[in-house]
């Protein structure tokens, strides 16, 4: 007993300096980082040593035709997303309706537009005049479809309707994430269904809806490049027009790629601040990281929240 007591006393009085802290060695993490840096460096060196005329890239970066194409790309993105969001919310509400007619129509709409490629839909809308020669009221107001549905209009209609099908699923998922008790409480207070949806359910669903919506906007920006297939003069089409003349294919593609990256970067910043705005009611830990926080985390610099 004396020996046991002596051992316990010794353990209880161990000096903390006798312990040696062994830090975890993240070998896999360091190896993956080294491989990633090596691959990135190889790509940069390949572009630097390649047969690319960088002065030509700088020359056409701000060319009037390229800038005009970029502006049209932004317009296509904004207008198409506006149509997609507005119609997507409507279709989502229809899919949650107990009316079998509205439910069936909304399901059929989503099935068609999600089940066919965007490229195919663009070609169908561009050639819609073959199916519908004229639009309007016969004998009163009538116009040729080929005059009304220009390539730009066809692209906007197609991209907007296609986006609405995907947006409806995003909105529907956000609405379903809100506790049913919210709508039941509003109903008990005598609040109408439409007002309940617009003032109670949708604001709470925005926290779930916004992140995928931001991704959809960025996806739409890139999807507009398909409009070049029907002759829309967006930035990729304008770049193709230039390199078909001067044969500077890679240079013009790099110009278009750079403008896309700039636009996506700006949209990502907007998405970040909008997400933080709608997440302000949650705990600080769940808020998206600020650019300063991300930089500190990347470089391993300690610091408070900025």
C-alpha positions, -999 to 999 in steps of 0.1 A, spaced: 0 0 0 29 23 8 44 18 -26 11 24 -44 5 56 -23 40 68 -32 33 62 -70 0 81 -69 16 110 -51 44 111 -77 19 111 -106 -1 139 -89 29 161 -86 44 156 -120 58 188 -134 42 200 -167 76 204 -181 80 167 -182 54 164 -209 65 168 -245 39 182 -270 39 163 -303 23 183 -331 4 164 -358 23 161 -390 -1 167 -419 21 149 -445 -8 144 -469 -18 180 -467 17 192 -474 22 167 -502 -11 177 -519 -2 214 -516 32 208 -531 17 189 -560 -9 216 -566 18 243 -566 39 223 -590 10 217 -614 0 254 -613 36 265 -619 39 241 -649 7 256 -664 20 291 -659 54 283 -674 37 265 -704 17 296 -712 47 319 -707 69 298 -730 41 291 -755 36 307 -789 13 333 -775 16 369 -787 8 387 -754 9 422 -769 -20 411 -791 -39 400 -760 -34 435 -745 -43 451 -778 -76 434 -782 -85 434 -745 -102 468 -747 -111 466 -784 -146 482 -791 -160 450 -805 -148 430 -775 -162 455 -750 -195 456 -769 -197 418 -768 -190 419 -731 -217 444 -724 -242 423 -743 -231 392 -723 -239 411 -691 -272 422 -705 -281 387 -715 -272 375 -680 -292 401 -661 -323 399 -683 -323 361 -685 -318 357 -648 -345 382 -640 -370 362 -661 -357 329 -646 -360 341 -610 -395 356 -614 -409 327 -634 -390 302 -612 -407 315 -580 -441 312 -598 -434 276 -609 -421 267 -575 -454 279 -559 -474 260 -585 -454 228 -577 -463 232 -540 -500 239 -549 -527 213 -541 -544 221 -574 -537 191 -596 -538 213 -628 -512 237 -616 -491 209 -602 -492 190 -635 -484 220 -657 -455 231 -635 -441 195 -634 -444 192 -672 -426 226 -676 -397 216 -654 -395 181 -670 -392 196 -706 -367 224 -699 -345 203 -676 -346 173 -699 -334 189 -731 -300 206 -737 -298 244 -737 -281 243 -771 -310 224 -786 -335 249 -770 -316 278 -785 -319 263 -820 -356 256 -815 -363 292 -804 -341 306 -832 -362 286 -857 -395 292 -840 -407 311 -871 -409 278 -890 -435 266 -866 -452 299 -858 -450 321 -889 -468 351 -873 -476 364 -838 -506 385 -829 -543 387 -835 -551 378 -871 -568 408 -889 -559 432 -861 -523 432 -849 -500 407 -865 -463 406 -872 -439 381 -887 -422 360 -860 -389 362 -879 -389 400 -874 -398 398 -837 -377 368 -826 -342 381 -834 -312 361 -823 -309 382 -792 -345 378 -783 -344 341 -789 -314 338 -766 -331 358 -738 -363 338 -740 -345 305 -742 -321 312 -713 -348 328 -692 -372 299 -696 -345 273 -691 -332 290 -659 -368 292 -645 -370 254 -645 -338 251 -624 -347 281 -602 -381 266 -594 -363 237 -578 -340 259 -558 -369 280 -546 -391 250 -538 -363 235 -517 -359 268 -498 -396 270 -491 -397 234 -479 -369 242 -455 -391 266 -436 -410 250 -407 -446 243 -415 -456 259 -382 -448 293 -396 -475 290 -423 -499 274 -398 -494 303 -373 -500 328 -400 -531 311 -411 -543 311 -374 -538 348 -374 -559 352 -405 -531 361 -428 -539 352 -464 -518 326 -483 -501 350 -508 -491 374 -480 -479 345 -458 -457 333 -487 -443 368 -495 -438 382 -460 -431 351 -438 -421 320 -457 -399 335 -486 -378 358 -463 -369 329 -441 -362 307 -471 -338 332 -486 -309 320 -464 -312 286 -481 -321 299 -516 -294 325 -520 -262 304 -522 -274 283 -551 -289 314 -568 -255 330 -568 -241 299 -584 -269 300 -610 -261 336 -619 -224 327 -625 -235 297 -645 -258 319 -666 -230 342 -673 -210 314 -688 -240 298 -705 -246 329 -725 -216 318 -746 -238 292 -762 -258 321 -778 -230 325 -803 -243 294 -820 -273 314 -832 -254 345 -841 -257 366 -810 -228 390 -808 -218 383 -772 -181 384 -762 -172 349 -774 -188 355 -808 -170 388 -812 -137 371 -803 -143 344 -829 -150 371 -855 -117 387 -848 -95 356 -848 -111 343 -880 -96 374 -896 -62 377 -880 -58 340 -871 -48 349 -835 -70 322 -820 -54 316 -786 -49 353 -780 -85 362 -786 -97 332 -765 -76 344 -736 -91 379 -740 -126 364 -737 -116 342 -708 -101 371 -689 -133 391 -692 -153 361 -680 -130 357 -650 -134 394 -641 -172 392 -643 -173 361 -622 -151 376 -596 -173 407 -593 -204 385 -591 -188 364 -564 -182 395 -543 -219 406 -546 -230 370 -538 -208 371 -506 -222 403 -492 -258 393 -501 -254 360 -483 -239 378 -452 -269 402 -452 -295 374 -451 -274 353 -426 -271 382 -402 -297 366 -379 -276 335 -374 -246 330 -352 -213 346 -362 -197 312 -368 -221 304 -396 -215 336 -415 -195 335 -447 -158 345 -442 -149 380 -452 -121 385 -477 -97 395 -449 -106 364 -429 -100 342 -460 -66 359 -466 -57 354 -429 -67 317 -430 -49 311 -463 -16 326 -449 -21 313 -414 -22 348 -399 -41 350 -365 -65 378 -360 -100 388 -351 -131 391 -372 -130 419 -397 
